[in-house]
Amino acid sequence: MTKAEAEKELQALRAEIERHNYHYYVLASPLISDFEFDQLMSRLLALERDFPDLVTPDSPSQRVGGSITKAFPIVTHQRRMLSLSNTYSLQELREFYERVEKSLAQEGIAKFEMAAELKYDGVAVSLIYRNGLFVQGATRGDGITGDDITANLKTIRTIPLRLRSASFSALMLDLLSSELEVRGEVLMLKQDFEKLNALRAEADEPLFANPRNATAGTLKQQDSREVAKRPLTFIAYQLDSEALADSLTHLERLDLLKALGFYLGYGAHLCQSLADIQAFLEEWEEKRDTLPFEIDGAVLKLNDMRQRAILGETMKSPRWAIAYKFSARQAETKLLGVTFQVGRTGAITPVAELQPIKLAGSTISRSTLHNLDEIKRLDLHLGDSVVLEKSGDVIPKVVRALPEKRAADAVPILAPTHCPECGTELVQPANEVGLYCPNEEHCPAQIRGRILHYASRNAMDIENLGEAVVRQLLTAGLIEDVGDLYSLEKSALLKLERFAEKSAQNLLDAIEKSKSRSFDRLIFGLGIRHVGLATARALAARFPSIHALQQASLEELQSTEDVGSVIAESIYTFFRKPRTATLIEKLARAGVTLQSAPSQIIQNERIKGKTFVFTGTLSKLKRDEAKELVLTRGGKVSSSVSKQTDYVVAGSEAGSKLDKALALGVKVLNEDEFMAMIQ
């Protein structure tokens, strides 16, 4: 076969296979048998093996995976991926509707429509297409940046690798020749989830708690070949492109998504009134268990894109949309016992041990009881029948006991008097409801907890240092605190069970990598009581080094942003303990970063404290580069125009943001004016 003949056959095969993929995964109406489909794929793979230079990025062969990544690159979203405001209350929903109605009325708009959609319980992602080809897929992340998981997303059959179109209208041609963004939810169908867990049970692997947990875990896989083995589904619900006019409504954009080859789940329903919305909610709360996937509510959003631009958004969520959460699921089960756990700060947390019961897609056998006051409030006795609820369909919670079903000789749950880990007598600090183990230096649970916290993702992010490994290291006497991690030797690790040459080296590499983590993450990783991420950042900004923080007076700590008297006292006490001084000496000897990086802020009084919005295409800079220029000069960047906006920078083909800026009287800059201001 000549190369030209192979190329012609490959083009035909790819088109045929994608047609069958679309009919099978999107339309759920297969045209051929699985055997016939496999024959087509086998022929495609054989030809691509013989002619590797003819493999294309949109070939169905690229769905089987193949790339392995040690870390997902970070990408910046073109538009912020905002989260939605949530409500469980019809009254709050009514208040949202009335706010929208009032805000639009102030702009002279009397009529509006809402699009009602199911709230799919999965993982939100963004897909970028250029000239019809899928080029990038990312997680929501923090809404501004996310993980680039393109290779993993390519394995999902409901994500077109190349956009399809049955129409060649001017609009469709514009879309297929431009850049567009599709947002939606990756999830696992209920039947696929059950099959996956059955296979994991046979292989003696841990089971996933629910379909969402399985989906999130799958997308984090670093080997896309493993992702390809797990059945994921993508449901599209948003389309954005400079090629689309603002006059094109949300529902019209969904129609375009369908024409481009995307699966829309159960689509959207147009609501003309609050009564329409309530009817939609009642219908689907009743029918939710009949769906092939998990949902946890519905999403209501303005259908008109121009009206959305008028309402704008806050830093966290749009003002034109809201998520209505369905009432929590409940089930009755038995309280078999209560286990008292010891945390890294010595706090004692009671955990209910329950007769296993299936609730909202997962089997529940344990639930936190928070503290002893909660046990008293619920009046819990051993053996009680209790009502379990999944708040937000995620966290299981005991909401009440059923005393009418209680045995006559049932025993109330009593507070422990001694630590269940080390036997030390427990204490209850003044003005606190919790019990604590005061043996912070020698209590095994506290030592383990501090090390695990130090290694956690938001702290020093030490991969491969999980609870089982920490227990091994402590039991073998190789470490006593986190400072000892940096003196571990490979020869000592190789003597431990389940450690081989590669796993030992991977752990040592991860520990070495942690030395360069930022100063604020180190402060958080130290596990100072009451000090969270935000407080750690404030401390790093105020005190340039660990030495400065050690020497800080109580007054200096109290005057720090985000630090009150209770937190200040906790920090002050922590740094005056002998074990803290010893730990910091170990960290310093190991070369761990113990000071803040030099400030990167460039002094520019014209930019400092001002809020900028960018719209349209810039010719000299990428959008991200322009934003960085503002941020490094002390300014702020927003994705929406409001009365608080100082400047709108308008490039070519500027959209509705420019219109709103002009309507509000916000100063508009062209690119040259912006560049002059930056200098």
N, C-alpha and C positions, 0 to 999 in steps of 0.2 A: 504494500500500500504506500502510495506517495504521501508526502506531507500535506499537499493540497487536498487530497482525498480524505485524509484523516481530519483535517481542519473542518471540512464540510460536514463530515459525519458527526464530529464532536459538537458542532453548533446545533445540529438537528437533535442530538441526544440530550443536550443541556436544556433546550427548549421543551422537549417532550417530558423529561423528568420533572422540571419545575412545574409544568402544567399538571402533572399527576400529584405532585406535592401540594399544590394549591387546592385541587379538588379533594384530596384526602384530609389535609390538616385544617384548611380554612372553611371549605364548604361542607366537609364531612360527608362527601358523596364520591367515594372512589370509583374510578372508571375501569381499573384493571385489578387483578389479584396481586397479593404480596409477592408471589413467585415471579410473576411477569415484571413487576417493578424491580425486583432484585436482579433479574436478568439484564434490564436496561442499565442499572448501576454497575454491574459487573463489566459490561461492555465499555462503559465510560471509563472506569478505572483502568481497564486493560489498555485502552487507547492512550490515556494520559501517561501511563507508565512507559509506553513505547515512544511517546512524543512529549516529554516533560516540558518542553518550551512552549507547548500549546495550552498548558494549564492557565486558566483565567481566574481572577479573584471572585467572580460570581458563579464559578462552577459548583454544581451540587456536591462534588467531591470534597469541597472545602468545609462541608458541614460535619464531616467525621472527626474533625479536630486534628491536632498534631503538635501545636506549639505548646511549649512549657515555659512559664515565666516564674521567676523567683519573687518578683514584686510587680504589682500592677502600676503602670505609670499614672500620674495624676493629670487630669485634663480640666480645663476651665469651661464651664457651661456658657454658651453664647447668651442664654437668657437664664436668670436664676430659676432653679427648680424649687419653688416655694412649697411649703407644707400648707395644708388647709386648716382653718379653724374648725374645731369639732364641737358638736353638741349632741346631747342625748335627749334634749327636751323639745317638745313641740312648741312650747312657749318661746324658747330662745330662737327656734327656727322662724317663728312668726315675727319676732323682733328683727331678725336679719332681713327678712323679706320687706318689712316696713322701712328699714334703714335704706335699702336699695331703692325702694319706691320714692322715699323722700329726697334722696340725693339726686336721682334722675329728674324728679319734678323741679328741683331747683335749677336744673339746666334746661327746663322747658320740655322735658320728655315725659309724656303721660302714659305711654304704653311700652311694656317690655315683656320678654318671654324668658323662661328658665328651661335649660336642658337638664333633665334628671337622668342620672346614670347610676349603675350599680358600683359600689365601692369594692373593688377587687382586692382580696387579701393576699398580696404578693410583694414583689420588689419593684419599685419604680426605676425605669431606665430611660435614657435618651439615645436616640439613633440619628446619626447624621448621614445623609445621602448627597452625593455630588454627581451631577450628570446621570442620575438614575442608579448609581452604584453605592451600596452600603460600605461606608469607609470608616465609621467610628461608632462605638457604642459605649456608654458610660453609666455608672450608678449615680443616684442622686447625690450621695455623699453629704456634704454640709449645705447643699443647695447652691453653692458657688463653684466648688470643685468636686469631682468624683473620680472613681477608679475607672481606668480604661479597660473594659472587659470585652473588647471587640471579638477576640478569638472565641471566647465562650458563647457570646451571643450568636455567632455565625452558625452554631450547631443547632439552633432552634428553628424548626421547620416552618413556623408561622411568621418568621422574619424574612422577608424577601431579600436575597442577596442583590438582585437587580429588580427595580420596580417594573411592574407589568402595567399595561394599559390597553384597554379595548377601544379607546377613543383617541383620536388625534386632533382634538380641539386645540385652539390657540393656547388656552390656559394649561391644558395637559402637556403640551409641548414645552411651554415655559417652565413648568415644574420639573419635567424630565431633563431639562438642560440647565437647571440651576441648583443651588444648594437648598436643602430643606431638612427640617428637624421633625422627627416623629417621637412622641412620648407615649409611654404606656406602661403596663404592668407585666412582669414575668411571674408566672405562677405554675403550680403543678395541679393537674386535675386530680380529683379525689381518687379515682380508680388507679391512676398512675402512682399516686402516693402509697396506696395500699400495696400495690405490686412491688414498689421499691422497698418498703419496709419488710415485706415477706422475704425478699431476696437477702436483705441485711440480716434478718433473723436466722436464715439458713446458714449464712456465713459467720454467724456468731459476732456480728458487728452491732454497735449501739444503734437503737432505733431513733428515727427523727420524731420529735414531739408532735408536729403538725405539718401540713403542706407548706406553709410559709417558711417554717424553720428549714425544711428540706430544700426549698428553692434558694434561700439565702446561702445555705451551706454549699449548695451546688455551684452557684455563681462565684463563690470565693475559691473554687478549685483552681489550682495553678496549672493543671494539665487539662487542656481542652478536650483531649480524648476521653477523659473520665466524664466531663460534662456531657459529651455526646451520647454517653450510655444512659443518661438520666432524662426522662421525658419531660421537657419543659414546654410551656405554651406562652406566647406573647399576645397580649390584647392591647391594641392601639386605641388611644382616646384623645390625642391632640396632634394637630398638624400646624406647623409654622414655616413660613418662607417669605422672603422679600418679594417673590413672584405673586403672592396672594394679596389681593386688595382687602383693605379693612372692612369693606362692605360685605365680604363673604362671611356668612354666619358660621357658628361652631358646627351646626348640623350639616351645613353644606360642605364643610371641611371633612367631616366624618364620611360623607358620601365619596369625597375624593380619595380618602384613605382606602375605602373599600374598593374603589376602581383601581387603585395602585397595587392591590393584592394583599391588603392587611386583613387580619381577623379582628372584628370589633366586639367580640363577646355578644352581649345582648343589646349593644348599641345604646342609643339615647332616646328619651321620650320628651316631646315638647310639652311644656306646661304653661298654660295661659293665666293661671291663678294659683293662689295658695291652696285652694281646694283640690286642684289638679295634683299639686305636689303631695298633699296628704294622702290622696288616693293611691298614688304611685308607691309611697312608703308603706302603706298598709298592705298593698298587694304583694310586695316583694318580701316584707318581713314574714308574711304568711307562707310564701313560696320558696324561701331561701334554701330549705333543705332539698328541694327538687333540682337545684342547679348542679352542674357537673364540677363546679369549683366552689371554694369558700369565699363568702363575702362577709363584711362586717358592718354594712350600712349602705348609704347612697350618697352621691355627690350632686349638689345643685349648683349650677353656674349660669351666668347670663349667656344667652345665645348670641347676642349682638356684640361683635368685637369692638365696635366704636364706643358702645356703652361701657364696656369693660375698661377702656382707656380713660374714660371720664372718672370712674370710681377709683382706679389705681390700686395700689397695694401698700401694705405696711412692710416693715423689714422682714416679717415672718410669713405673712400670708396675704393673698389677694382679698380685696373688699367685695369682689363680685362673685365669690363662691364660698360654699360651706359644706362640710361633711356632716351628715346626720348619721350617728351611730345607732344601730339597733339595740334594743334592750339586751342586757347580758343574759347568757344562757345559765340555767340553774339545774342542779341535780341533787338528789338525796343520797348520802352514803353514811358509812360508820366511822367514827373516830376511834381508831385502834390504840392510839397512844400519843404521847408528846415527847419529842426529842429536843433537848436543850443544846444549841450550838454555840460555840465560842468564836467571836470574830477577831479581827486583827487588833482592834482597840480594847479587847477584853469584854465587849458587850455580849450579853447572853440573849440569844434569840430563840424563842420557842417555835418549833415546827410541828405541825399536825401530821401524824402518820395515819393515812386514810385507807379504807378498803378501796382498792383500785376501781375507778369508774370512768367511763368514756364520756367526755363533755366537749362539745364544739370541736370535734375532730382530733382530740388527743386524749390519752389515758392519764388520769390524774391520780397520784398516790400520796402526794405530799403538798402541803401549803403552809406558808409562813403565818404565824400568829402574832408577829411583830414584837409584842412585849406582854408582861404579866397583866397589865391593865386591860388589854384586849381579851385575855382569857377570863378575867373577872366580869368584864362587860357582857361577854357571850354566855357566862355561867356554864362553862364547859365541864363535863364529867367524862371519865373514861367509859368508852362503850356507847356514848351518845349517838343518836341519829342526828346528822347535821346537814344543813343546806350549803352546797358548794356553788360558787358563782365564778364565771370567768369575766372579770371586768375588762371591757374593751375586747372581749374574746381572746385575751392573751394571758393575763395573770390570774391563776386560780386563787380564790379567797373564800374562807369560811364566813358566811354572813349571819348565820344564826343556828342555835341548837333547837331541837324539838323535844322539850322537856316532857311532853305528853307521852312520848315513846320511851322515856328513860326507865331503866330497871330500878327497883326499889333500893337495891344495895349498891347503886352506882357510886363510885368514889370521885370526889372533886379533884381537880388537878392542882397540886400544891407547888409552890415556888421552891426551886432548889436552894440549898443553903451553902453548897460547896461547888467549886468548878468541876464540871463533868470530865475535864481533860487532865487537870493537875491536882485536884483535890483541895485547892486553896479556898478559904472561906470567902464568900462573895460579899461585895459591898454595894450600897445604893447611894450614889452621890446626891447631895442636897438638890432639891428642885428638879430631879430627873425621875422618870418612871422606870428606867431600866436598871437591871443588876449588872455588875461588872466583876470580872476577875482581876484583882490588883497585881497578880504575879506576872507582870508584863515581860520580865527578863527571862523567865524560865518556863512559862506555860507553852507547851508544844503547839497548841492551836494558834496562839497569838504570833509565835515565831513564824509558823508556816504562812499565816495570813499576811504578815508584813512582807515576806519574800514574794509571795504571789502578787500582792499589790504592786510592789516595786517593779515586777516583771510585766505588769499588765500593759495593754496596748496604749492607753492614754498616759502612762508613766514612761518607763524606760523601754518598753516594747521588746522584751527578750523572747524571741521565738523558741519553741521546744522546751521551755521551762514551765511545764504544767505541774499540777499537784502531785502526780505520781513521782515525777523526777525530784521535786522538792523534798518529798518524804524520804526518797532514797538517799539524797545527799545529807539530810539531817541524821537519819538512822546510822549512816556510815561514819558520821562525825567529820565529814568533809567541810561543812559550813556551820556557822552559828548565827550569822546575820548576812545581810546582802553584801556587805563589804568583802566577805570571804569568797563570793562568787568570782572575784577578779584574780584570785590566786589558785583557782582550780587547775589541775594538771591533767592532761589526757591519760596518762598512765593510771591515775587514780580512778578516772571515770570508766576505763576499760575493765576494771575489776568488778564493776557493778552489773547486775543482771539487766539484760536487754540493751546494753551499750556495746556497740561495735565501733570500728574505726570511723566510719562516716558519721554516725549519730553523735559520737563524742566530739568530733571536729565541728559539726554543725552547731552544737550547743556553745562551744568555746568561741566560734565566730560570732554568734549572736550576742554573747556577753561582751566581746570586744567592741562590737558595733554600738552597743549601748553607751559606751564612754562618751560619745559625741552628741548625745541627746541634749536638747536645750535646757537651760538652767531652770526654767519654770517647770518642766517635766520632772526634773530631779526633785525639786521641792515637793511636788505632788507625790512623787514616788516614795518619799521618806515616810509617808503615812501619818503625818501629824493630825491629830484629832481635830475635826471641824474644817480642815483645809482642803477644799475642793480645787478643781482646775482653775476656776475664775480667780479664787483667792491666791493660788500659786502664781498666776500671771501677774497679779497686782503686786505681790511681794517681790517678784523678780524685777519688775519695773522700778520699784522703790529702792531696793537694796541690790547693789551691783554684784555682790559675791556672797558666798556662804559665810565668809568671815564677818561681813557687814551684818548679815542676818543674825549670826550668833551674838554679836555685840549690841544688837538693837535693844533699846530700853522699852519698857512696857508702854510708855507714852508715845514713842516713835511708832511702835506697832499699831497702837490704837488710832493714830492719825493717818494710817495707810488706807487707801480706798479699798472697800469691800471687807475691811477688818474691824469688827466690833470688839467690845471689851472681853467677851467670852472667848472668841477666837484668839485675840491677842494674848490672853492669859495662857491658853493652850500652847501657842507657839513659844512664848517666853519660857514656860516650864519645860517644854521638850528640849530646848537648846541648853538647858542647865543640868541635864541628866548626864552622868558620867558615861553611860553607854552611847549617848549621841556623840559625845566628843571622840570616843574611840572609833565609832563608825565613820565619822567624817575624816579622821586620820587615814583610815583604810582606803576610803574613796579617793582622797588626795594622792596617796602613794600609787594608786592604780591608774591615775591620769584621767579620772572621770571629770567632766566639765562641771566646775563649781562656781562659775561666774557667768554673767550675762554677756551676750555678744555685743560688740559696739553698735550704737544706734545708727540705723541707716536713713534716718529722717534728714532730708535736705531742706534747709531753711528757705521758705518762700511765703512771705506774708500775704501775697495775693491768693494763694491756694489754701493755706492753713485754715482749717475749720470750715471750709466751704464745701457744699454738696454739689456734685456734678452728675449729670445724666448724659449718656451718649446715645445717639440715634443715627441710623443711616450707615453708609460705608465710608471709612476714612481712607485716604489715598496714601498717606505717608506712614501710617502706623496701623498695626493690628489693634482691635478693640482692647484686648488684654494689655497690650503695651501702653496704651493711653491711660487705662485705669491705673496701672502700676505707677505711672508718672505722677498721678494725683495722690495716690496713697503714700508714696515715699516723700511727698512734700507736705504731709499732714492733713491732706484733704480727705473727703469721703465720697464714695461712689454709690449711687442708687440706681435701681432699674426702672423706677417710675417717677413721673413728674408730679410735683405737688407744690403747694405754696411755700414749703420749706426748701425747695430746690433753689440754689443760687445761680447755676449756669446749666444750660443745655448745649452740648456740643453737637452740631448737626453736620453730618457728612452727606454724600450724595444719596438720593432716594430715601431721604428721611421720612419716617412714617407719622403715626398718630401722636407720638411724643412731641414732635415739633408743633403740631396743631395745638396740643394742650398747653405747651409752653407759651405760645403766642396768646392763647385765651387767658392765661393766668398772669401774663405780663412778666414772665421769667426771662432773664437775659439770655439771648441765643448767640453762640459763638460759632464761626466757621472754623475749619481746621487750622488755618493760618493764624487766626486770632488766639486759638487755644495754645498753639506752639509758642507764640510770642509771650503768652502769660506764663508758660512753664519755665522759660529761660530765666 
